[in-house]
Amino acid sequence: MSGKARNSVKDAVRTFNKFVLNPVMMHLAGRKNWYASVIRHTGRRTGKTYATPVVAEQVASGFVVPLPYGTGVDWLRNMMTAGKATIVTQGKAYDVIEPEIIDAADAGPLLSDRRRRVFARLRVKDFVKFRASA
């Protein structure tokens, strides 16, 4: 599949997820014993609070979140502008700061073996690392 066709498919999946799957996922995301977390962030133009389901892996210094749709997603742009957000995972809320975009090579050693294999199979190239706020 060509790069252009792959991007077209990725854009279609992202749109479907944003308007169909994400609203459904929000009923479970962030709850104990569920794989998906919620990131609460503030709109960079509106100032409104938004919630987006993500896969967040807790690491020693904070969290790592894969970016399967790249670095141009709204929640990440909002978070990069604000410099902070809240991640709700396993029923607990964590304030996170200092977002840093990292590549798969840097994220790999931080992730569990299972998640590293899944993200490699999905060809996730970019991740964002957050530091947990004290």
Backbone torsions as a table, in degrees:
resi	resn	phi	psi	omega
1	MET	NA	133.7	-179.2
2	SER	-71.2	161.1	179.9
3	GLY	-60.1	-38.5	-179.7
4	LYS	-66.4	-42.9	178.8
5	ALA	-66.8	-39.4	179.1
6	ARG	-62.8	-42.4	178.4
7	ASN	-65.3	-36.1	178.5
8	SER	-65.0	-43.2	177.7
9	VAL	-65.0	-43.9	-179.8
10	LYS	-61.0	-41.0	178.4
11	ASP	-65.2	-38.9	178.7
12	ALA	-65.8	-42.4	178.4
13	VAL	-64.8	-42.8	180.0
14	ARG	-61.4	-42.7	179.4
15	THR	-65.0	-44.1	177.1
16	PHE	-59.4	-46.9	-179.5
17	ASN	-62.1	-42.5	-176.6
18	LYS	-62.9	-41.0	-173.1
19	PHE	-101.5	-17.2	-177.3
20	VAL	-118.3	-60.3	-173.6
21	LEU	-71.9	-44.5	-177.3
22	ASN	-58.7	-44.0	177.5
23	PRO	-60.3	-35.5	177.0
24	VAL	-69.5	-44.9	-178.8
25	MET	-61.1	-29.7	-177.5
26	MET	-62.3	-19.4	177.6
27	HIS	-72.6	-23.6	-177.5
28	LEU	-114.7	-28.3	-174.3
29	ALA	-58.8	137.6	178.5
30	GLY	89.7	-11.6	-178.5
31	ARG	-79.4	157.1	177.5
32	LYS	-60.1	140.4	178.6
33	ASN	66.6	23.6	175.1
34	TRP	-122.2	142.4	-173.7
35	TYR	-73.2	-28.0	-175.9
36	ALA	-89.2	145.4	176.9
37	SER	-112.0	176.6	175.8
38	VAL	-123.0	135.8	171.3
39	ILE	-111.1	124.1	177.2
40	ARG	-100.3	125.8	-175.2
41	HIS	-140.3	162.2	-178.4
42	THR	-104.8	132.1	179.2
43	GLY	-60.6	133.9	-176.5
44	ARG	-71.8	-23.3	178.4
45	ARG	-107.8	-36.6	-174.1
46	THR	-89.6	-28.2	-174.5
47	GLY	76.7	1.4	178.1
48	LYS	-74.9	154.5	176.0
49	THR	-91.2	132.2	179.7
50	TYR	-122.2	157.6	175.3
51	ALA	-130.7	132.5	-177.6
52	THR	-132.8	131.9	176.5
53	PRO	-73.8	136.7	178.5
54	VAL	-142.5	168.8	170.5
55	VAL	-101.9	115.7	-177.5
56	ALA	-120.1	127.1	176.7
57	GLU	-104.3	122.5	177.7
58	GLN	-74.7	130.0	178.6
59	VAL	-124.0	175.8	-173.8
60	ALA	-52.2	-43.5	-174.0
61	SER	-98.5	-5.6	-177.3
62	GLY	166.0	-116.9	-177.3
63	PHE	-142.9	152.9	171.3
64	VAL	-124.3	132.1	-179.1
65	VAL	-124.8	127.6	176.9
66	PRO	-71.6	151.8	178.7
67	LEU	-120.2	74.1	-175.9
68	PRO	-64.3	-21.9	179.7
69	TYR	-101.2	9.1	178.5
70	GLY	91.9	-172.9	-173.0
71	THR	-92.2	2.3	-177.6
72	GLY	-94.5	9.8	-177.5
73	VAL	-72.1	148.1	-174.3
74	ASP	-58.3	-46.6	-175.7
75	TRP	-61.1	-37.7	179.8
76	LEU	-70.6	-41.5	178.1
77	ARG	-61.8	-41.0	176.7
78	ASN	-61.6	-45.5	-176.5
79	MET	-67.4	-39.7	179.1
80	MET	-64.3	-37.4	178.6
81	THR	-68.3	-46.2	-178.3
82	ALA	-75.4	-31.0	-177.9
83	GLY	78.5	6.9	-179.1
84	LYS	-158.2	161.6	177.2
85	ALA	-165.7	-176.4	174.1
86	THR	-127.5	132.0	175.1
87	ILE	-109.1	128.7	175.4
88	VAL	-108.5	119.7	-179.8
89	THR	-144.4	140.7	180.0
90	GLN	51.5	35.0	176.1
91	GLY	81.5	3.8	-179.7
92	LYS	-121.6	145.5	179.3
93	ALA	-102.8	136.6	179.3
94	TYR	-129.6	127.4	172.8
95	ASP	-78.3	133.0	179.9
96	VAL	-125.0	149.5	-177.4
97	ILE	-138.9	175.3	173.9
98	GLU	52.7	61.1	178.3
99	PRO	-64.9	137.9	179.5
100	GLU	-137.2	122.2	177.8
101	ILE	-79.0	128.1	179.8
102	ILE	-129.0	161.4	178.9
103	ASP	-92.7	175.3	-176.2
104	ALA	-61.8	-34.9	-179.9
105	ALA	-64.0	-37.9	178.8
106	ASP	-78.3	-33.0	-178.7
107	ALA	-75.7	-35.0	-174.4
108	GLY	-48.3	-52.4	-178.5
109	PRO	-64.6	-18.8	-179.6
110	LEU	-84.3	-21.5	-172.4
111	LEU	-91.7	157.9	172.9
112	SER	-66.8	156.5	179.9
113	ASP	-56.6	-43.5	-178.9
114	ARG	-60.8	-49.6	-179.6
115	ARG	-66.0	-39.2	179.3
116	ARG	-59.4	-43.8	179.5
117	ARG	-65.7	-43.7	-179.9
118	VAL	-62.0	-47.6	-177.7
119	PHE	-67.0	-33.0	176.6
120	ALA	-66.6	-43.5	178.2
121	ARG	-62.4	-35.2	178.8
122	LEU	-82.2	-1.0	179.2
123	ARG	59.5	39.5	176.4
124	VAL	-74.4	121.3	-176.3
125	LYS	-99.4	-29.4	-175.1
126	ASP	-118.0	147.7	177.9
127	PHE	-139.6	161.9	171.1
128	VAL	-122.7	134.1	178.7
129	LYS	-109.8	133.4	177.9
130	PHE	-118.0	147.6	172.4
131	ARG	-96.9	135.5	177.1
132	ALA	-70.3	135.3	178.2
133	SER	-73.4	143.7	-179.9
134	ALA	-67.7	NA	NA
